């Protein structure tokens, strides 16, 4: 069985829409970036930690971990800690291009041929997807009104492309679902590449 190591409603919706069956067991980990860690490495590490945290309690299942970060001018933007932080992030993104990177990891039981082999170590596949997002200039009044809606508060980079913020995003280069929070096509490819039991 596929277990999603996330309680993100966006990831649940994306997997459901793609017809991928799964159960949910959220992973609670420290998502603080490590010093001198690149954005892609950070997203992939956090996805791996989430997947392994859940896999250790369900070693016979296949666990999907994911982590989405926003990068602008080389700076990683995670979820805002408060309204002031969300305002700061939106000011940084206004009128600029930025990258959305989602790391994904599948952790499951090791296999030898067609047999599942008992092991304390998971068999791991890790990858990431990057999408370039262009954002229009946003006025201070618009930023204040948007932050007041609460939508930015649990989103990397303090915005939701599928929500109110869509009005400021004229163009993306890459996978739309990646910006929402899960690169579904990449996940599906990884699932198909994994040997069946």
C-alpha positions as CSV (number, residue, x, y, z in Angstrom):
1,X,0.0,0.0,0.0
2,X,1.1,3.5,-0.8
3,X,1.3,5.8,2.3
4,X,1.5,9.6,1.9
5,X,3.7,11.0,4.6
6,X,1.9,14.3,4.6
7,X,-1.4,15.9,5.7
8,X,-1.3,18.6,3.0
9,X,-4.8,18.9,1.5
10,X,-3.2,19.9,-1.8
11,X,-1.2,16.7,-2.0
12,X,-4.2,14.6,-1.1
13,X,-6.3,16.3,-3.9
14,X,-3.5,15.9,-6.5
15,X,-3.1,12.2,-5.8
16,X,-6.9,11.6,-5.7
17,X,-7.3,13.5,-9.0
18,X,-4.7,11.3,-10.7
19,X,-6.4,8.1,-9.5
20,X,-3.5,7.0,-7.3
21,X,-4.8,5.1,-4.3
22,X,-3.1,5.8,-1.0
23,X,-3.5,6.2,2.8
24,X,-2.2,9.1,4.9
25,X,0.2,9.1,7.8
26,X,1.7,12.5,8.3
27,X,5.4,12.9,9.3
28,X,6.4,15.5,11.8
29,X,10.0,16.5,11.3
30,X,12.2,19.6,11.7
31,X,12.1,21.3,8.3
32,X,15.0,23.8,9.1
33,X,17.5,24.1,6.2
34,X,21.0,22.9,6.9
35,X,23.9,25.4,6.5
36,X,25.5,25.4,3.0
37,X,22.7,23.1,1.7
38,X,21.5,23.9,-1.8
39,X,17.7,24.3,-2.5
40,X,17.3,21.0,-4.4
41,X,19.4,19.1,-1.8
42,X,17.2,20.6,1.0
43,X,13.9,19.6,-0.7
44,X,15.1,16.1,-1.4
45,X,16.6,15.6,2.1
46,X,13.4,16.7,3.8
47,X,11.3,14.5,1.5
48,X,13.6,11.6,2.4
49,X,13.3,12.3,6.1
50,X,9.5,12.4,5.9
51,X,9.3,9.1,4.0
52,X,11.7,7.3,6.3
53,X,10.1,8.6,9.5
54,X,6.8,7.0,8.4
55,X,8.4,3.9,6.8
56,X,10.0,3.0,10.1
57,X,6.6,2.5,11.7
58,X,5.2,0.8,8.5
59,X,8.2,-1.2,7.0
60,X,6.0,-3.4,4.8
61,X,4.4,-0.4,3.0
62,X,5.7,2.0,0.3
63,X,5.9,5.5,1.7
64,X,5.8,8.8,-0.3
65,X,7.5,11.8,1.2
66,X,7.5,15.3,-0.4
67,X,8.7,18.7,0.4
68,X,8.1,21.9,-1.5
69,X,10.3,25.0,-1.3
70,X,10.4,28.3,-3.1
71,X,13.7,29.9,-4.1
72,X,14.1,33.5,-5.1
73,X,17.5,35.2,-5.6
74,X,19.2,32.1,-4.1
75,X,17.2,32.4,-0.9
76,X,14.9,29.5,0.3
77,X,11.4,30.5,1.3
78,X,9.6,28.0,3.4
79,X,6.2,28.5,5.1
80,X,5.8,31.9,6.7
81,X,5.9,31.9,10.5
82,X,3.5,34.8,10.8
83,X,1.8,37.6,8.8
84,X,4.9,39.8,8.8
85,X,7.0,37.0,7.4
86,X,4.4,36.3,4.7
87,X,4.4,40.0,3.8
88,X,8.2,40.0,3.6
89,X,8.1,36.9,1.2
90,X,5.5,38.4,-1.1
91,X,7.5,41.6,-1.4
92,X,10.5,39.5,-2.4
93,X,8.5,37.6,-5.0
94,X,6.7,40.7,-6.5
95,X,7.7,41.4,-10.1
96,X,10.2,38.6,-10.2
97,X,10.8,35.0,-11.4
98,X,11.3,32.3,-8.8
99,X,11.7,28.6,-8.7
100,X,9.5,26.1,-7.0
101,X,11.3,22.9,-6.1
102,X,9.6,19.8,-4.8
103,X,11.7,16.9,-3.5
104,X,10.0,13.5,-3.6
105,X,11.1,10.2,-2.0
106,X,9.7,6.7,-2.1
107,X,10.8,4.5,0.8
108,X,9.8,0.8,0.9
109,X,10.9,-2.7,1.7
110,X,14.0,-4.0,-0.1
111,X,13.5,-6.5,-2.9
112,X,15.6,-9.3,-4.3
113,X,14.2,-10.3,-7.6
114,X,10.4,-10.8,-7.0
115,X,10.9,-11.4,-3.2
116,X,10.6,-8.8,-0.5
117,X,13.6,-9.0,1.8
118,X,13.3,-8.2,5.6
119,X,15.6,-5.3,6.3
120,X,16.2,-2.4,8.8
121,X,17.0,-0.2,5.8
122,X,14.5,1.0,3.3
123,X,14.9,0.8,-0.5
124,X,14.8,4.5,-1.4
125,X,14.2,6.5,-4.6
126,X,14.7,10.2,-4.4
127,X,14.1,12.9,-7.1
128,X,12.9,16.5,-7.5
129,X,11.0,18.7,-9.9
130,X,11.7,22.4,-10.6
131,X,9.2,24.9,-12.0
132,X,10.0,28.5,-12.9
133,X,7.1,30.9,-11.9
134,X,6.8,34.5,-13.1
135,X,5.0,36.8,-10.7
136,X,3.6,40.2,-11.6
137,X,4.2,43.2,-9.4
138,X,2.0,43.2,-6.3
139,X,1.1,46.5,-4.6
140,X,1.5,46.9,-0.8
141,X,-2.3,47.1,-0.6
142,X,-2.8,43.9,-2.5
143,X,-0.2,42.1,-0.3
144,X,-1.9,43.3,2.9
145,X,-5.3,42.2,1.7
146,X,-3.9,38.8,0.5
147,X,-2.1,38.1,3.8
148,X,-5.3,39.1,5.7
149,X,-7.2,36.2,3.9
150,X,-4.9,33.7,5.7
151,X,-4.2,31.8,2.4
152,X,-0.4,32.4,2.5
153,X,0.1,31.0,6.0
154,X,0.7,27.3,5.4
155,X,2.3,27.7,1.9
156,X,5.9,27.7,0.9
157,X,6.7,31.1,-0.4
158,X,3.5,32.5,1.2
159,X,1.2,31.9,-1.8
160,X,-1.1,29.4,-3.4
161,X,-1.0,29.3,-7.3
162,X,-4.4,27.5,-7.3
163,X,-6.0,30.2,-5.1
164,X,-6.2,34.0,-4.9
165,X,-2.5,34.4,-5.9
166,X,-3.3,33.0,-9.4
167,X,-4.2,36.5,-10.4
168,X,-0.5,37.5,-10.2
169,X,1.0,34.5,-12.0
170,X,0.9,35.1,-15.8
171,X,3.4,32.4,-16.7
172,X,5.0,29.2,-15.5
173,X,7.7,27.1,-17.1
174,X,7.3,23.4,-16.1
175,X,4.9,21.3,-14.0
176,X,1.9,23.1,-12.6
177,X,1.1,20.4,-10.0
178,X,4.6,20.8,-8.7
179,X,3.8,24.4,-7.7
180,X,0.6,23.2,-6.0
181,X,2.8,20.9,-3.9
182,X,3.4,17.5,-5.7
183,X,4.8,16.8,-9.2
184,X,2.3,14.1,-10.0
185,X,3.8,13.0,-13.3
186,X,7.2,12.5,-11.6
187,X,5.6,10.5,-8.7
188,X,3.7,8.3,-11.2
189,X,6.9,7.6,-13.1
190,X,8.7,6.6,-9.9
191,X,5.9,4.3,-8.9
192,X,6.0,2.6,-12.3
193,X,9.8,2.2,-12.2
194,X,9.6,0.4,-8.8
195,X,9.5,-3.4,-9.3
196,X,6.1,-4.9,-8.4
197,X,5.9,-7.4,-5.5
